[in-house]
Amino acid sequence: MLRDLETVHPLGENKEWPEIRNTLRTWRKENIRCSDKTVELGEYAIKHFSANLGNEKWAVYEQVCVAALDMCPAKMKLVNKCIQVLSEQFPLLPTSVNVGGTQVGVSQEVGSCTRNV
């Protein structure tokens, strides 16, 4: 039986919440590019541990958004969702935003974006 702070995350391993958070932090800090794992773990963290993230939630949304961009078009809905959430939190962001160093133009249509690297 799993303890309260422990869960089985999408990567199939038993991990406690702090380890999930620290993994995402390390990947951000060290610019580790493992987009598929970042999307899986980041989506899971947002869904199950959003309250635990505090203000770090916005960095995780950005991290997931950039990773999902790497996986476009398969993850276009996730990209749009992340940008929508970030735009609601930070309403002064223009419709063309700089996400993780990548210029992303977002239209109102789901599934429509352009990347200018």
ZIDAWO-V946629 format. One record per residue. N is the residue number from 1. RES is the residue in one small letter. D_LAST is the distance of its C-alpha to the last C-alpha in Angstrom with 1 decimal. Layout:
# ZIDAWO-V946629
n->[N,N]
res->[RES,RES]
d_last->[D_LAST,D_LAST]
This chain:
# ZIDAWO-V946629
n->[1,2,3,4,5,6,7,8,9,10,11,12,13,14,15,16,17,18,19,20,21,22,23,24,25,26,27,28,29,30,31,32,33,34,35,36,37,38,39,40,41,42,43,44,45,46,47,48,49,50,51,52,53,54,55,56,57,58,59,60,61,62,63,64,65,66,67,68,69,70,71,72,73,74,75,76,77,78,79,80,81,82,83,84,85,86,87,88,89,90,91,92,93,94,95,96,97,98,99,100,101,102,103,104,105,106,107,108,109,110,111,112,113,114,115,116,117]
res->[m,l,r,d,l,e,t,v,h,p,l,g,e,n,k,e,w,p,e,i,r,n,t,l,r,t,w,r,k,e,n,i,r,c,s,d,k,t,v,e,l,g,e,y,a,i,k,h,f,s,a,n,l,g,n,e,k,w,a,v,y,e,q,v,c,v,a,a,l,d,m,c,p,a,k,m,k,l,v,n,k,c,i,q,v,l,s,e,q,f,p,l,l,p,t,s,v,n,v,g,g,t,q,v,g,v,s,q,e,v,g,s,c,t,r,n,v]
d_last->[46.4,43.3,43.7,42.3,39.3,38.5,36.8,35.6,31.8,29.8,29.5,33.3,34.5,36.7,34.8,35.9,33.7,33.1,31.9,29.3,28.1,28.2,26.2,23.3,23.7,23.7,20.6,18.8,20.5,19.9,16.3,18.0,15.8,18.4,16.8,20.0,22.2,20.2,20.2,23.9,25.0,23.0,24.3,27.7,27.6,26.7,29.4,32.1,31.6,29.9,32.9,32.7,29.2,30.1,27.3,25.3,24.8,21.9,20.1,20.9,19.6,16.2,16.3,17.5,14.9,12.0,14.3,15.1,11.6,11.9,15.2,14.5,16.5,19.3,18.3,17.1,20.3,19.5,16.1,18.0,20.8,18.9,17.3,20.8,22.5,20.2,20.7,24.4,24.6,22.6,23.5,22.2,18.5,17.3,16.4,12.8,12.1,10.0,10.7,10.6,7.9,5.5,6.3,8.7,11.4,14.6,17.7,21.2,21.4,21.0,18.6,16.5,12.9,9.8,6.2,3.8,0.0]
